[in-house]
């Protein structure tokens, strides 16, 4: 699902009383920028906010119509719904700027600014090897409280996932991105046939498409809540595994048709396992999924039993190197795993991965300027310093071959502060052996397996 292109809004651009200060993110529904208030002091306006730009410029008529409807849903939702765990929308502004065709006519949502998303938290926690993220239970309870309010108010979120759950500086949760929010009429409403595949229930594949869209029920949010809970409690693992979206869809189909059992992560505490199994029920008349109203007291009881989900909390500072072995290791509250050493020759298999340099002066670079070059790490478990960088350098737009990924190694942040602890093992360009490319230096998410760990 990708309707909008990432709009480039220059720093210093004025939208109403707001001045753009820096980019935050770009997604399928628009681009988000940080901004500061430049109007008169007082009046209840915050000093800082996030501006979400929704533009139809350059889209086909059908895509433009869908994006316009998404903007209308966000605006309608923000006017009707209000809750401590829903992101606040302060105002909406329509841009009128004939000198900038790509911005002219864009709808801008002025929203409460968050610190990061649950997806960022999962990445920072180290990936599937790390176990539950800190305070997973309380975070999930806040998400459930927000969904209870939504459903009681007659709305379905429609696109719940870690990337759409934001964290405030005080650690509290805010649900965001209501482009697929649907008004319930009786038992269900109607929305566009869109969503994030890993978070859609199996019945979505069989829902008939009418002129009004597909039927959207509250149980859609329950399913997505179960998937999200599984990820937070297992270090990011999806309940239906697979290296590609097609493989995960096939695993879901096998389960939903009764040909395979639900196999959840063995790390889940028993009380949470039972909750997630109910959320991920292949819904039938005999066994419907529970409502979020029914789930909330169970979430609170699970938190009381496992208050901080710390059993295997990942600690990046515990990355060490075993002397004399050349193998990086990480101790994770009671067990040790090894990060594979990069030495050796590249295998024949692999997938293309494109280098991306976020610096504007380097994005269109075709001259391979010295100040735009990027280094591949020798060892992702060691500090990213000159001594840990290969002589061969890469540039924006270069295509490398990746064969696996490692999670929970050294954290690298780009020029805008976006960071990751994930690294792709890539064939050294023009040489033999492997190097490591940080996930922040690409926009691709290649379907490669997790790197094998030495015995």
Buried (B, 14 or more C-beta within 10 A) or exposed (E): BEBBBBBBBEEEBEBBBBBBBEBBBBBBBBBBBBBBBEEEEEEEBEEEBBBBBBBBBEBEEEBBEBBBBBBEBBBBBBEEBEBEBBBBBBBBBEBEBEEBEBBBBBBBBBBBBBEBBBBBBBBBBBBBBBBBBBBBBBBBBBBBBBBBBBBEBBBBBBBBBBBBBBBBEEEBBBBBBBBBBBBBEEEBBBBBEBBBEBBBBBBBEEBEEEEEBBBBBBBBBBBBBBBBBBBBBBBBBBBBEBEEEEEBBBBBBEBBEEEBEBEBBEBBBEBBBEBBBBBBBBBEEEEEBBBBEEBBEBBBEBBEEBEEBBBBBBBBEEBEBEEEEEBBBBEBEEEEBBBBBBEEEBEEEBEEBBBBBBBEEBEEBEEBEEEBBBBBBBBBBBEBEEEBBBEBBBBBBBEBBBBBBBBBBBBBEBEEEBBBBBBBBBBBBEEEBBBBBBBBBBEBEBBBEBBEEEE
